[in-house]
Amino acid sequence: MKQLLILGAGTAGTMMANHLHHKLDKKEWKISIVDERKEHHYQPGYLFLPFDIYTPEQIVKQIEDFIPTDVDLITEQISKIDGNASVVKLANGNDLAFDLLIIATGSKIAPEETEGMLGEEWQKSVFDFYTFEGALALRNKLREWEGGNLVIHITEMPIKCPVAPLEFAFLADAYFKDKQMRDKVNITYVTPLSGAFTKPKSTAALEHLLAEKNIAIESDFAIAEIDNESKKIVDYGGKEVSFDLLVTVPTNKGDALMERSSLGDDLNFVPTNKETLQSKDFANIFVIGDATNVPASKAGSVAHFEAEILTENILHYIKQEPLSASFDGHANCFIETGKGKALLIDFNYTHEPVDGLFPFAGVGPMQLLKESRMNHWGKLAFRWIYWNMLLKGISIPFVTANMKTAGKNF
């Protein structure tokens, strides 16, 4: 019997297990999925946890609840991938041979990459919200914080969900207004980019919102260190931004497994064909989600769209057919802006976010690049969709893997 092995039971890996167990002949293929963790986290919920919008119970469930019964779940740490021998070595000493491998090991924060980030102020006045532990500690801090200089900072790109730091800034504005202490808080958004986002039209819309909410922006900031003693961040050019509370997005890196296996680039992301999602080094290895180095957004929607394309290409590969399914970099993201409103952006490798209507041209009902309550409800509804549809490999009606251009004003 042939072995299809999936590494990682997060969003991307779980979706692939659910897609493929329907598609593969169970007499010919055995599917196994490996992850050292037992809990599955709804990572978009980390954004809401610091503001007491979501509770931990709404974010954390058990991995085994979402893995099909005919898929072998292996709860072990992975030591190394030997691509030449088509073997995955586990920390317990066991070897798992594979005929086909899917790498879905995601990305992780690396605060140790920035001098001073893991200093004495970590989780005292310096916090992340890209981990469950960081978001929970920040929630406890915000409950008792009395105000001052709040700095929201991105270390470097790429990061998971590039709009999340902006959403944090907008939600912080609303949070402190609700607590009737916004006048006691100065909010500064610090980014290595030349503007609020990566594309001109969306940058203009988002910077307008920052100005409207009295959130200062410090762009082109390449951090050199965090000076914990004087509570300031310093960039390589000598610019300084003082903080009383620093909410930072550390460097994001692929899993250290890729470094141990000599499969990753400098940030441990796996070199991947951006269209077929096949490894550039091994024909029988495919890569999905945040683990790839493809120039798409590292977001759950991207993993969702990639999963549909990758399922097709794996079936082509098994039949020794050309990998004809092509991923176009499609991403769509709700951007929470506070006070019950959100923006929606939809883009891909070649088309930047623009205004228009989604998902139906001329009908909507959701507007692109404009704040609306409909978009906010779409953001909140996504949590139900995630647990009940996405992870289970159920397609979302009217939302296609590759982006539609109709209804958008390019």
C-alpha positions in Angstrom: 0.0 0.0 0.0 1.2 3.5 -0.9 1.7 6.1 1.8 0.6 9.8 1.6 2.0 11.6 4.6 0.9 15.1 5.8 3.2 17.0 8.1 1.2 19.4 10.3 -2.4 19.3 11.5 -3.1 23.0 11.4 -5.4 24.7 9.0 -3.7 23.6 5.7 -2.9 20.0 6.8 -6.3 19.3 8.2 -8.0 20.6 5.1 -5.8 18.4 2.9 -6.6 15.3 5.0 -10.3 16.0 4.7 -10.1 16.7 0.9 -8.0 13.7 0.1 -9.6 11.0 2.2 -12.6 11.3 -0.1 -10.5 11.2 -3.3 -8.0 8.5 -2.8 -8.6 4.7 -3.2 -8.4 3.4 0.3 -7.2 0.0 -1.0 -4.2 1.7 -2.6 -3.4 4.6 -0.4 -2.9 5.1 3.3 -3.1 8.7 4.6 -1.2 9.7 7.8 -0.9 13.1 9.4 1.8 14.0 11.9 1.7 16.8 14.5 3.3 17.0 18.0 0.4 19.1 19.3 -3.0 17.9 20.5 -4.8 21.2 20.2 -6.1 23.0 17.1 -6.1 26.8 17.4 -8.3 29.1 15.4 -5.5 31.6 14.8 -7.6 34.5 13.5 -9.1 34.5 17.0 -5.8 35.6 18.6 -6.6 39.1 17.3 -9.9 39.3 19.3 -8.6 37.7 22.5 -6.8 40.7 23.9 -9.9 42.8 23.6 -12.2 40.3 25.3 -14.2 39.8 22.1 -13.4 36.0 22.0 -12.8 33.7 24.9 -10.1 31.0 24.9 -12.8 28.3 24.6 -13.9 29.8 21.2 -10.3 29.5 19.9 -9.0 26.1 21.0 -10.4 22.6 20.1 -8.9 19.2 19.9 -7.0 18.2 16.7 -8.5 14.7 16.7 -12.0 16.1 16.3 -11.3 17.3 12.8 -9.2 14.4 11.4 -11.2 11.8 9.4 -11.4 8.4 11.2 -9.8 6.7 8.2 -6.7 9.0 8.4 -4.0 7.9 10.8 -3.2 10.7 13.3 0.4 10.4 14.7 1.0 12.7 17.7 4.8 12.9 17.6 7.6 15.4 17.1 9.3 15.3 13.7 13.0 15.2 13.7 13.9 15.4 10.1 12.7 15.0 6.5 15.0 13.0 4.2 13.8 14.0 0.8 16.3 11.8 -1.1 15.2 8.7 0.8 11.5 9.7 1.0 11.5 9.2 4.7 10.4 11.3 7.7 12.3 10.6 10.9 10.4 11.1 14.2 11.9 12.2 17.5 10.9 8.8 19.0 13.2 7.0 16.6 10.6 5.7 14.2 10.9 6.3 10.4 7.9 7.0 8.2 8.5 6.1 4.5 6.3 8.0 2.1 5.4 7.9 -1.6 4.0 11.4 -1.5 4.5 14.1 1.1 2.6 17.3 1.9 4.4 19.8 4.1 1.9 21.9 6.0 4.0 22.9 9.0 3.1 26.6 9.0 5.1 29.5 10.4 6.1 30.6 13.8 7.2 33.8 15.5 10.9 34.2 16.2 11.3 37.0 18.8 14.9 35.9 19.4 15.8 37.3 16.0 15.5 40.9 17.3 17.9 42.2 19.9 16.1 42.9 23.2 12.7 41.6 22.2 13.0 38.6 24.6 14.4 40.9 27.3 13.1 41.5 30.8 10.0 43.4 29.5 8.7 40.4 27.5 5.0 39.9 28.5 5.4 42.9 30.9 5.4 45.8 28.5 6.4 44.0 25.3 3.8 41.6 23.9 3.0 39.6 20.8 -0.5 38.5 19.8 0.5 36.0 17.2 0.5 33.2 19.7 -2.2 32.0 22.1 0.0 32.6 25.1 0.9 36.1 23.9 -2.6 37.2 23.1 -3.8 35.9 26.5 -1.1 37.7 28.4 -1.9 40.9 26.5 -5.6 40.5 27.3 -4.7 40.5 31.0 -2.4 43.5 30.6 -5.0 45.6 28.7 -7.6 44.9 31.4 -5.5 46.9 33.9 -3.4 49.2 31.7 -4.0 52.9 32.6 -2.7 54.4 29.3 0.3 56.0 27.7 2.1 55.3 24.4 0.9 52.2 22.7 3.1 51.2 19.8 2.0 48.5 17.3 5.0 47.2 15.4 5.9 44.9 12.6 9.5 43.6 12.6 9.8 42.4 9.0 7.8 40.9 6.2 6.5 38.3 5.4 4.1 37.7 8.3 1.0 35.7 8.8 -2.1 37.7 8.0 -0.4 41.0 6.9 -3.5 43.0 7.8 -3.7 41.8 11.4 -1.5 44.5 12.9 -3.7 47.1 11.3 -6.8 45.4 12.7 -5.2 45.5 16.1 -4.6 49.2 15.8 -8.3 49.8 14.8 -9.6 47.6 17.5 -7.4 49.2 20.1 -8.8 52.6 19.1 -12.4 51.3 19.6 -11.5 49.4 22.8 -10.1 52.5 24.6 -13.0 54.6 23.4 -15.4 52.0 25.0 -13.4 52.3 28.2 -13.6 56.1 28.0 -9.8 56.4 28.1 -8.9 57.0 24.4 -7.6 60.5 25.4 -5.1 58.8 27.7 -3.6 56.6 24.9 -1.4 57.6 22.0 -1.4 54.9 19.3 1.5 54.7 16.8 1.6 52.1 14.0 5.2 51.2 13.0 5.9 49.3 9.9 9.0 48.4 7.7 6.8 49.1 4.6 6.7 52.5 2.9 3.0 52.7 3.8 0.2 51.0 5.7 0.0 48.1 3.2 1.7 46.7 0.2 -0.5 48.0 -2.6 -1.3 51.7 -3.5 -5.1 51.7 -3.5 -5.5 49.7 -0.3 -2.7 51.7 1.3 -4.5 54.9 0.6 -7.8 53.6 2.1 -6.1 52.2 5.2 -4.0 55.3 5.8 -7.1 57.4 5.6 -8.6 55.2 8.4 -5.5 55.5 10.5 -5.7 59.3 10.2 -9.4 59.4 10.9 -8.8 57.4 14.1 -5.9 59.6 15.2 -3.4 56.7 14.8 0.1 57.9 13.9 2.1 55.9 11.3 5.9 55.5 11.3 6.9 53.8 8.0 10.2 52.5 6.6 11.2 51.5 10.1 13.8 48.7 10.0 14.2 47.7 13.7 17.7 47.2 15.0 16.8 46.6 18.7 14.4 47.1 21.5 15.9 49.2 24.3 14.0 47.8 27.3 15.7 50.2 29.8 14.5 53.4 28.1 11.5 51.7 26.5 12.0 52.6 22.9 12.5 50.8 19.6 15.4 51.8 17.5 15.9 51.3 13.8 19.1 51.0 11.9 19.0 54.6 10.7 18.8 55.8 14.3 15.1 56.6 14.4 13.5 56.0 17.8 9.9 55.4 18.9 9.1 55.4 22.6 6.6 53.1 24.2 4.8 52.3 27.4 3.2 49.3 25.9 4.7 47.6 22.8 2.6 45.2 20.8 5.0 43.7 18.3 4.9 41.2 15.4 8.2 39.4 15.6 10.0 37.9 12.6 8.0 35.1 11.2 9.9 31.9 10.1 9.0 28.5 8.8 9.4 25.5 11.1 12.9 24.8 12.3 12.3 21.3 10.8 13.1 22.8 7.4 16.5 24.0 8.6 17.3 20.6 10.1 16.2 19.0 6.8 18.0 21.4 4.5 14.7 22.1 2.8 14.1 25.8 3.6 15.4 29.2 2.6 17.0 31.7 5.0 13.6 32.0 6.8 12.9 28.3 6.7 10.2 28.6 4.1 10.2 25.8 1.5 11.0 26.8 -2.1 7.7 26.0 -3.9 6.3 26.4 -7.4 3.8 29.2 -6.9 1.3 27.8 -9.3 1.4 24.0 -8.8 2.5 24.0 -5.1 5.1 21.3 -5.9 8.4 21.5 -4.1 11.2 22.9 -6.3 13.6 20.2 -5.1 11.6 17.0 -4.9 8.8 15.9 -7.3 7.0 13.8 -4.7 6.8 16.6 -2.1 4.1 19.3 -2.1 3.9 22.4 0.1 0.9 24.4 1.3 0.0 27.4 3.4 2.4 29.4 5.5 5.2 26.8 5.0 5.7 27.8 1.4 7.8 30.7 0.0 5.2 31.6 -2.6 4.6 35.4 -2.9 1.1 35.1 -1.7 -0.4 36.4 1.6 0.2 34.1 4.5 -3.4 33.9 5.5 -6.1 31.2 6.1 -8.0 32.1 3.0 -4.8 31.4 0.9 -4.4 28.0 2.5 -8.1 27.3 1.7 -7.7 28.2 -1.9 -4.4 26.4 -2.2 -6.0 23.2 -0.8 -8.5 23.0 -3.6 -5.7 23.5 -6.2 -3.3 21.1 -4.5 -6.0 18.4 -4.3 -6.3 18.5 -8.0 -2.6 18.5 -8.7 -2.0 15.5 -6.3 -4.6 13.5 -8.2 -2.8 14.5 -11.4 0.5 13.5 -9.9 -0.8 10.1 -8.8 -2.1 9.5 -12.4 1.2 10.7 -13.8 -0.5 13.5 -15.6 0.7 17.1 -16.0 0.0 19.3 -13.0 -2.5 21.5 -14.8 -4.2 23.1 -11.8 -2.7 26.5 -11.2 -2.9 28.7 -8.1 -3.1 32.5 -8.9 -2.2 33.7 -5.4 -5.8 34.5 -4.5 -6.4 35.9 -1.0 -9.4 37.7 0.5 -9.3 39.2 4.0 -11.8 41.0 6.2 -10.1 43.9 8.0 -11.8 44.7 11.2 -11.9 48.5 11.7 -13.8 48.7 15.1 -17.3 49.8 16.1 -19.0 46.9 14.3 -17.5 47.6 10.8 -14.9 46.0 8.6 -13.2 46.3 5.2 -12.9 43.5 2.7 -10.0 43.1 0.2 -9.7 40.5 -2.6 -6.5 40.2 -4.6 -4.0 37.8 -6.2 -0.5 37.6 -7.6 -1.2 40.1 -10.4 -4.2 42.2 -9.2 -4.0 44.5 -6.2 -7.0 45.1 -3.9 -9.5 47.5 -5.5 -13.1 48.6 -4.7 -16.1 46.8 -6.2 -18.6 44.2 -5.1 -18.1 40.7 -3.8 -18.8 37.8 -4.4 -21.3 38.7 -7.2 -20.5 41.3 -9.8 -23.0 44.2 -9.6 -24.8 42.6 -6.7 -22.4 42.1 -3.8 -23.8 42.1 -1.2 -20.3 42.9 0.3 -18.3 46.0 -0.7 -14.6 45.9 -1.4 -12.3 48.5 0.2 -15.2 50.2 2.0 -16.2 49.9 5.7 -19.6 48.2 6.3 -21.4 46.3 8.9 -22.0 43.5 6.4 -18.2 43.0 6.2 -18.0 42.9 10.0 -20.6 40.2 10.2 -18.8 38.3 7.5 -15.6 38.5 9.7 -17.4 37.2 12.7 -19.3 34.5 10.7 -15.9 33.2 9.4 -15.2 31.5 12.8 -18.3 29.2 12.3 -17.4 28.6 8.7 -13.8 27.7 9.7 -14.8 25.1 12.3 -17.7 23.6 10.4 -16.8 23.9 6.7 -13.2 24.9 5.9 -11.4 22.4 8.1 -13.7 19.6 6.9 -12.9 20.3 3.3 -16.4 21.7 2.4 -16.3 24.3 -0.3 -17.7 27.8 0.5 -20.5 28.5 -2.0 -19.7 31.3 -4.6 -16.1 31.7 -3.5 -13.7 30.3 -6.0 -10.1 29.1 -5.5 -8.8 31.5 -8.3 -9.9 35.1 -8.1 -12.7 36.5 -10.2 -12.1 39.9 -11.8 -15.8 40.7 -12.5 -17.3 43.3 -10.3 -14.0 45.0 -9.4 -12.9 48.4 -10.5 -9.4 48.0 -11.8 
